[in-house]
Amino acid sequence: MAILRTYRKPRRTYGLHSPLTELEHILLRPDTYIGTVEKLTQPMFVLNSETNRIVQKEISFTPGLYKIFDEILVSGMAGLLGLKV
């Protein structure tokens, strides 16, 4: 009875894990930096301009875009007040 040997090719990790530039990493994996880029629908409180009251409605939004907008406002306010953020 012959013993069969299996030959396994050595793995080359460079082909599987190529190095990325900072810009490539941000574009390929934006959720690492800003959160999800998937559209979500959630109940939120918004101002009804017709009745001038705050009402709860289903709102569709992208959390990543929301975070970018929020960061711009926070940084701008900190700059205006002279705070370090």
N, C-alpha and C positions, 0 to 999 in steps of 0.2 A: 504494500500500500504506500503510495507516494504522498508525501506531505506537501500540500499546496501552500505556497507563500503568496501573500498578497502584497503588492508593492504600492505604497502610498506616496503620491507626489508631495514634495515639501510645499508648504503654503508660502505664498509671497504676499505679505501684508501690504506692501506699497501699492499693488494693483487694487486691493480692496479699499484701502484707506489712503487716498491721496490727500496731500496737504492743501488746504484752502486758504485763500487770502481773506483778510477781514471782511471785505466787501462781499466776496462770494459766500462766506459763512452767514452773513446777515441776510442776503437775498435767498439763500437756500433754507435757512431755519429762522424765519422772523419771530416765531413764537418764543424763542429763547430770549429775545430782547423786549418785545412789546406785547406778548400774549398772543392769543389765537387770532388768526385772520379769517376764521370761519364766521359766517353771518349767524347771529343768534336772535331769537325772539323771546322777549321777557316782558312781564308786566312791570311798568314803571309809572311814576307820578310825573305828569306833564301839565303845563299851563294851557287851558283851553282859552284861546284868544277871543272867542265869541262871548263867553260867559264870564271871563276874567277869574276863573276858578281853577284850582288844581284838581285834576281828575286822574284816575288810574286807567292806563291804556296799554295794549300790547304794542311794544315798540321793537322794530327790527334794527339791529345795529351791528357793527363790527368792533369787538372789544379792542383790537390792536389800534384801529384808527382813533377810537375814543381815548385810549391812553396817550397817543401822540398829541392829540388836541389838548388833553389835560396837562401834559408836561409843558407844552408851550405856554399855557395860561399860568401855571405855577412858577415857571422860570421867569416869565415876564413880570409877574407880581413881585417876586423876590428881587429882581433887578431894580424895579421901581422903588422898593423899600430899602434897598441896599443890604439885603440879607445874603448870607452864603448858603447855597443849597447844594 
